[in-house]
Amino acid sequence: MATAGFLVWNFPKAHIFMGDAGSGFLGLCLAALSLHAAWIHPPLFWAWLILMGVFIVDATLTLIVRMIRGERLHEAHRTHSYQHAARRLGTHKPVTLTVAAINVFWLFPLAAAVTLEILDGFLGLAIAWLPLVILAFMFRAGRPEKTSAVFPSQDTRNG
């Protein structure tokens, strides 16, 4: 509920921002909750990883690509795949709605199957994250803005 205010003020257009300190704190809180849940029922840890997949995959791939490119990881950037997608579409609203749909219709059912022990946790995670990895690469996670085309052949600029 503490973050509900951000939804009210930031949808469909952003007006206030949490910043790195706020999002870092929120991430640590979610990590602590996931570890606590895993202590109670171990498959819940896999479910948490599945449900946070969009964010984990985008952040991790962006970091890895930027590291490979030799960029300073502590410097501000706009190279996450969701940022490229929003620029390509001209607004964040369709990106936000797509992420919500991915979470509700793809990730949640897989997380539920893992939690109910219908599906092995690692297998569920792999099934959940594979399309997310593909999407992150399609939307150029970690690449500079000048190469933000979904498919490199569509980008007429060098990069």
ChimeraX commands (.cxc) that place a marker at each C-alpha (Angstrom):
marker #1 position 0.00,0.00,0.00 radius 0.5
marker #1 position 2.94,2.32,0.57 radius 0.5
marker #1 position 3.62,2.34,-3.17 radius 0.5
marker #1 position -0.03,2.75,-4.20 radius 0.5
marker #1 position 0.42,6.52,-4.12 radius 0.5
marker #1 position 2.98,6.24,-6.88 radius 0.5
marker #1 position 0.44,4.45,-9.05 radius 0.5
marker #1 position -2.21,7.10,-8.40 radius 0.5
marker #1 position 0.18,9.94,-9.22 radius 0.5
marker #1 position 2.07,8.22,-12.04 radius 0.5
marker #1 position -0.54,6.55,-14.22 radius 0.5
marker #1 position -0.97,7.11,-17.02 radius 0.5
marker #1 position 1.65,9.85,-16.93 radius 0.5
marker #1 position 4.50,10.13,-14.41 radius 0.5
marker #1 position 4.43,13.11,-12.05 radius 0.5
marker #1 position 6.54,12.00,-9.09 radius 0.5
marker #1 position 9.53,9.71,-8.94 radius 0.5
marker #1 position 10.85,7.28,-6.37 radius 0.5
marker #1 position 14.47,7.60,-7.48 radius 0.5
marker #1 position 17.27,5.11,-6.99 radius 0.5
marker #1 position 17.11,5.32,-3.20 radius 0.5
marker #1 position 13.39,4.57,-3.12 radius 0.5
marker #1 position 13.50,1.82,-5.72 radius 0.5
marker #1 position 16.59,0.28,-4.09 radius 0.5
marker #1 position 14.81,0.22,-0.73 radius 0.5
marker #1 position 11.70,-1.28,-2.32 radius 0.5
marker #1 position 13.86,-3.95,-3.99 radius 0.5
marker #1 position 15.50,-4.84,-0.68 radius 0.5
marker #1 position 12.08,-5.09,0.98 radius 0.5
marker #1 position 10.86,-7.43,-1.77 radius 0.5
marker #1 position 14.03,-9.52,-1.47 radius 0.5
marker #1 position 13.53,-9.83,2.30 radius 0.5
marker #1 position 9.88,-10.81,1.82 radius 0.5
marker #1 position 10.84,-13.42,-0.78 radius 0.5
marker #1 position 13.43,-14.96,1.57 radius 0.5
marker #1 position 10.92,-15.01,4.41 radius 0.5
marker #1 position 8.35,-16.69,2.15 radius 0.5
marker #1 position 10.95,-19.26,1.07 radius 0.5
marker #1 position 11.62,-20.06,4.72 radius 0.5
marker #1 position 7.93,-20.90,5.15 radius 0.5
marker #1 position 7.43,-22.73,1.81 radius 0.5
marker #1 position 10.55,-23.13,-0.40 radius 0.5
marker #1 position 8.70,-23.10,-3.77 radius 0.5
marker #1 position 7.59,-19.54,-2.96 radius 0.5
marker #1 position 11.16,-18.35,-3.57 radius 0.5
marker #1 position 10.90,-19.53,-7.19 radius 0.5
marker #1 position 7.48,-17.91,-7.45 radius 0.5
marker #1 position 8.91,-14.57,-6.30 radius 0.5
marker #1 position 11.71,-14.82,-8.89 radius 0.5
marker #1 position 9.14,-15.58,-11.57 radius 0.5
marker #1 position 6.85,-12.71,-10.57 radius 0.5
marker #1 position 9.72,-10.20,-10.51 radius 0.5
marker #1 position 11.03,-11.54,-13.83 radius 0.5
marker #1 position 10.37,-8.46,-15.98 radius 0.5
marker #1 position 12.38,-6.28,-13.62 radius 0.5
marker #1 position 15.14,-8.77,-12.84 radius 0.5
marker #1 position 15.71,-9.71,-16.48 radius 0.5
marker #1 position 15.72,-6.12,-17.74 radius 0.5
marker #1 position 18.00,-4.84,-14.97 radius 0.5
marker #1 position 20.40,-7.79,-15.19 radius 0.5
marker #1 position 20.72,-7.81,-18.97 radius 0.5
marker #1 position 21.10,-4.03,-19.06 radius 0.5
marker #1 position 23.88,-4.23,-16.47 radius 0.5
marker #1 position 25.67,-7.08,-18.27 radius 0.5
marker #1 position 25.52,-5.38,-21.67 radius 0.5
marker #1 position 26.72,-2.07,-20.23 radius 0.5
marker #1 position 29.56,-3.87,-18.43 radius 0.5
marker #1 position 30.60,-5.67,-21.65 radius 0.5
marker #1 position 30.52,-2.32,-23.50 radius 0.5
marker #1 position 32.91,-0.91,-20.89 radius 0.5
marker #1 position 30.48,1.72,-19.62 radius 0.5
marker #1 position 30.66,3.14,-16.12 radius 0.5
marker #1 position 27.95,1.30,-14.30 radius 0.5
marker #1 position 27.44,4.01,-11.69 radius 0.5
marker #1 position 26.56,6.68,-14.28 radius 0.5
marker #1 position 22.99,7.57,-15.18 radius 0.5
marker #1 position 21.67,6.02,-18.36 radius 0.5
marker #1 position 18.48,5.44,-20.31 radius 0.5
marker #1 position 19.23,2.03,-21.75 radius 0.5
marker #1 position 16.78,-0.35,-20.08 radius 0.5
marker #1 position 14.62,-2.22,-22.56 radius 0.5
marker #1 position 11.45,-0.67,-21.12 radius 0.5
marker #1 position 12.94,2.80,-21.74 radius 0.5
marker #1 position 13.76,1.90,-25.34 radius 0.5
marker #1 position 10.23,0.52,-25.78 radius 0.5
marker #1 position 8.64,3.68,-24.35 radius 0.5
marker #1 position 10.70,5.91,-26.65 radius 0.5
marker #1 position 9.86,3.74,-29.65 radius 0.5
marker #1 position 6.14,3.86,-28.83 radius 0.5
marker #1 position 6.24,7.51,-27.79 radius 0.5
marker #1 position 4.77,6.92,-24.33 radius 0.5
marker #1 position 5.09,4.70,-21.27 radius 0.5
marker #1 position 1.40,3.76,-21.06 radius 0.5
marker #1 position 1.43,0.84,-23.56 radius 0.5
marker #1 position 4.67,-0.45,-22.04 radius 0.5
marker #1 position 3.16,-0.37,-18.54 radius 0.5
marker #1 position -0.03,-2.10,-19.71 radius 0.5
marker #1 position 2.01,-4.75,-21.56 radius 0.5
marker #1 position 4.13,-5.41,-18.46 radius 0.5
marker #1 position 0.93,-5.73,-16.40 radius 0.5
marker #1 position -0.49,-8.19,-18.96 radius 0.5
marker #1 position 2.75,-10.23,-18.96 radius 0.5
marker #1 position 2.60,-10.43,-15.16 radius 0.5
marker #1 position -1.08,-11.38,-15.00 radius 0.5
marker #1 position -1.36,-13.75,-17.97 radius 0.5
marker #1 position 2.16,-15.25,-18.22 radius 0.5
marker #1 position 4.14,-14.95,-15.00 radius 0.5
marker #1 position 1.37,-15.34,-12.41 radius 0.5
marker #1 position 0.06,-18.68,-13.76 radius 0.5
marker #1 position 3.62,-20.06,-13.85 radius 0.5
marker #1 position 4.31,-18.81,-10.32 radius 0.5
marker #1 position 1.06,-20.40,-9.14 radius 0.5
marker #1 position 2.00,-23.72,-10.77 radius 0.5
marker #1 position 5.38,-23.62,-9.02 radius 0.5
marker #1 position 3.84,-22.68,-5.67 radius 0.5
marker #1 position 1.33,-25.51,-5.94 radius 0.5
marker #1 position 4.24,-27.80,-6.88 radius 0.5
marker #1 position 2.68,-28.69,-10.23 radius 0.5
marker #1 position 5.83,-27.42,-11.94 radius 0.5
marker #1 position 9.45,-27.62,-10.76 radius 0.5
marker #1 position 10.74,-24.22,-9.61 radius 0.5
marker #1 position 13.81,-24.05,-11.84 radius 0.5
marker #1 position 11.86,-25.24,-14.88 radius 0.5
marker #1 position 9.10,-22.73,-14.16 radius 0.5
marker #1 position 11.69,-19.96,-13.89 radius 0.5
marker #1 position 13.30,-20.95,-17.19 radius 0.5
marker #1 position 9.93,-21.08,-18.97 radius 0.5
marker #1 position 8.94,-17.72,-17.47 radius 0.5
marker #1 position 12.17,-15.87,-18.18 radius 0.5
marker #1 position 13.10,-17.13,-21.66 radius 0.5
marker #1 position 10.56,-14.92,-23.50 radius 0.5
marker #1 position 11.54,-12.00,-21.24 radius 0.5
marker #1 position 15.20,-12.39,-22.19 radius 0.5
marker #1 position 14.25,-12.45,-25.87 radius 0.5
marker #1 position 12.12,-9.30,-25.46 radius 0.5
marker #1 position 14.88,-7.51,-23.57 radius 0.5
marker #1 position 17.34,-8.24,-26.38 radius 0.5
marker #1 position 14.78,-7.22,-29.01 radius 0.5
marker #1 position 14.32,-3.91,-27.24 radius 0.5
marker #1 position 18.10,-3.42,-26.99 radius 0.5
marker #1 position 18.63,-3.63,-23.22 radius 0.5
marker #1 position 21.87,-1.90,-22.29 radius 0.5
marker #1 position 22.47,-0.40,-25.73 radius 0.5
marker #1 position 22.79,3.35,-26.28 radius 0.5
marker #1 position 19.74,5.35,-27.37 radius 0.5
marker #1 position 20.95,5.77,-30.91 radius 0.5
marker #1 position 20.44,2.03,-31.50 radius 0.5
marker #1 position 17.02,1.71,-29.91 radius 0.5
marker #1 position 15.32,0.05,-32.88 radius 0.5
marker #1 position 13.65,-3.22,-31.99 radius 0.5
marker #1 position 15.44,-4.96,-34.82 radius 0.5
marker #1 position 18.95,-3.73,-35.70 radius 0.5
marker #1 position 18.20,-3.87,-39.44 radius 0.5
marker #1 position 15.51,-1.22,-38.90 radius 0.5
marker #1 position 18.04,1.20,-37.41 radius 0.5
marker #1 position 19.53,3.31,-40.17 radius 0.5
marker #1 position 22.14,4.92,-37.94 radius 0.5
marker #1 position 25.53,3.46,-37.06 radius 0.5
marker #1 position 25.83,1.63,-33.78 radius 0.5
marker link #1:1,2 radius 0.2
marker link #1:2,3 radius 0.2
marker link #1:3,4 radius 0.2
marker link #1:4,5 radius 0.2
marker link #1:5,6 radius 0.2
marker link #1:6,7 radius 0.2
marker link #1:7,8 radius 0.2
marker link #1:8,9 radius 0.2
marker link #1:9,10 radius 0.2
marker link #1:10,11 radius 0.2
marker link #1:11,12 radius 0.2
marker link #1:12,13 radius 0.2
marker link #1:13,14 radius 0.2
marker link #1:14,15 radius 0.2
marker link #1:15,16 radius 0.2
marker link #1:16,17 radius 0.2
marker link #1:17,18 radius 0.2
marker link #1:18,19 radius 0.2
marker link #1:19,20 radius 0.2
marker link #1:20,21 radius 0.2
marker link #1:21,22 radius 0.2
marker link #1:22,23 radius 0.2
marker link #1:23,24 radius 0.2
marker link #1:24,25 radius 0.2
marker link #1:25,26 radius 0.2
marker link #1:26,27 radius 0.2
marker link #1:27,28 radius 0.2
marker link #1:28,29 radius 0.2
marker link #1:29,30 radius 0.2
marker link #1:30,31 radius 0.2
marker link #1:31,32 radius 0.2
marker link #1:32,33 radius 0.2
marker link #1:33,34 radius 0.2
marker link #1:34,35 radius 0.2
marker link #1:35,36 radius 0.2
marker link #1:36,37 radius 0.2
marker link #1:37,38 radius 0.2
marker link #1:38,39 radius 0.2
marker link #1:39,40 radius 0.2
marker link #1:40,41 radius 0.2
marker link #1:41,42 radius 0.2
marker link #1:42,43 radius 0.2
marker link #1:43,44 radius 0.2
marker link #1:44,45 radius 0.2
marker link #1:45,46 radius 0.2
marker link #1:46,47 radius 0.2
marker link #1:47,48 radius 0.2
marker link #1:48,49 radius 0.2
marker link #1:49,50 radius 0.2
marker link #1:50,51 radius 0.2
marker link #1:51,52 radius 0.2
marker link #1:52,53 radius 0.2
marker link #1:53,54 radius 0.2
marker link #1:54,55 radius 0.2
marker link #1:55,56 radius 0.2
marker link #1:56,57 radius 0.2
marker link #1:57,58 radius 0.2
marker link #1:58,59 radius 0.2
marker link #1:59,60 radius 0.2
marker link #1:60,61 radius 0.2
marker link #1:61,62 radius 0.2
marker link #1:62,63 radius 0.2
marker link #1:63,64 radius 0.2
marker link #1:64,65 radius 0.2
marker link #1:65,66 radius 0.2
marker link #1:66,67 radius 0.2
marker link #1:67,68 radius 0.2
marker link #1:68,69 radius 0.2
marker link #1:69,70 radius 0.2
marker link #1:70,71 radius 0.2
marker link #1:71,72 radius 0.2
marker link #1:72,73 radius 0.2
marker link #1:73,74 radius 0.2
marker link #1:74,75 radius 0.2
marker link #1:75,76 radius 0.2
marker link #1:76,77 radius 0.2
marker link #1:77,78 radius 0.2
marker link #1:78,79 radius 0.2
marker link #1:79,80 radius 0.2
marker link #1:80,81 radius 0.2
marker link #1:81,82 radius 0.2
marker link #1:82,83 radius 0.2
marker link #1:83,84 radius 0.2
marker link #1:84,85 radius 0.2
marker link #1:85,86 radius 0.2
marker link #1:86,87 radius 0.2
marker link #1:87,88 radius 0.2
marker link #1:88,89 radius 0.2
marker link #1:89,90 radius 0.2
marker link #1:90,91 radius 0.2
marker link #1:91,92 radius 0.2
marker link #1:92,93 radius 0.2
marker link #1:93,94 radius 0.2
marker link #1:94,95 radius 0.2
marker link #1:95,96 radius 0.2
marker link #1:96,97 radius 0.2
marker link #1:97,98 radius 0.2
marker link #1:98,99 radius 0.2
marker link #1:99,100 radius 0.2
marker link #1:100,101 radius 0.2
marker link #1:101,102 radius 0.2
marker link #1:102,103 radius 0.2
marker link #1:103,104 radius 0.2
marker link #1:104,105 radius 0.2
marker link #1:105,106 radius 0.2
marker link #1:106,107 radius 0.2
marker link #1:107,108 radius 0.2
marker link #1:108,109 radius 0.2
marker link #1:109,110 radius 0.2
marker link #1:110,111 radius 0.2
marker link #1:111,112 radius 0.2
marker link #1:112,113 radius 0.2
marker link #1:113,114 radius 0.2
marker link #1:114,115 radius 0.2
marker link #1:115,116 radius 0.2
marker link #1:116,117 radius 0.2
marker link #1:117,118 radius 0.2
marker link #1:118,119 radius 0.2
marker link #1:119,120 radius 0.2
marker link #1:120,121 radius 0.2
marker link #1:121,122 radius 0.2
marker link #1:122,123 radius 0.2
marker link #1:123,124 radius 0.2
marker link #1:124,125 radius 0.2
marker link #1:125,126 radius 0.2
marker link #1:126,127 radius 0.2
marker link #1:127,128 radius 0.2
marker link #1:128,129 radius 0.2
marker link #1:129,130 radius 0.2
marker link #1:130,131 radius 0.2
marker link #1:131,132 radius 0.2
marker link #1:132,133 radius 0.2
marker link #1:133,134 radius 0.2
marker link #1:134,135 radius 0.2
marker link #1:135,136 radius 0.2
marker link #1:136,137 radius 0.2
marker link #1:137,138 radius 0.2
marker link #1:138,139 radius 0.2
marker link #1:139,140 radius 0.2
marker link #1:140,141 radius 0.2
marker link #1:141,142 radius 0.2
marker link #1:142,143 radius 0.2
marker link #1:143,144 radius 0.2
marker link #1:144,145 radius 0.2
marker link #1:145,146 radius 0.2
marker link #1:146,147 radius 0.2
marker link #1:147,148 radius 0.2
marker link #1:148,149 radius 0.2
marker link #1:149,150 radius 0.2
marker link #1:150,151 radius 0.2
marker link #1:151,152 radius 0.2
marker link #1:152,153 radius 0.2
marker link #1:153,154 radius 0.2
marker link #1:154,155 radius 0.2
marker link #1:155,156 radius 0.2
marker link #1:156,157 radius 0.2
marker link #1:157,158 radius 0.2
marker link #1:158,159 radius 0.2
view
